[in-house]
């Protein structure tokens, strides 16, 4: 089973959240999602979250600043650890790779088309931690 992480980093006042316009995999192309990726063999998922976020945004957030908030799995092919962070470093995020990073206003989140339940996760995190 492949392990992944996905994270949603909000500004301290919860007015903004970092999201990514996906190019791949093909079934996510053209849709928004949180940031993250594959957990490497022997790597702890919170460290993966920090590594992937930095690779994709240029911003490093220490692993213990990522709060583990849930898991999504089909019990067969994938296992995804879901993370939340709250820091104004989010405003320093930029597109580093070939997938666009957007600092979206949380009030405008309905204007974005998301993969799967990412929009619902953002709304839940905003409600729970704002």
Secondary structure, DSSP 8 states (H G I E B T S, - for coil): -EEEEEEEEE-TTSSEEEEEE---SGGGTT-EE-EEEE--TT--HHHHHHHHHHHHHS----GGGSEEEEEEE-SSSEEEEEEEEE-GGGGG----SSS-EEEEEGGGGGGS-BSTTHHHHHHHHHHHH-
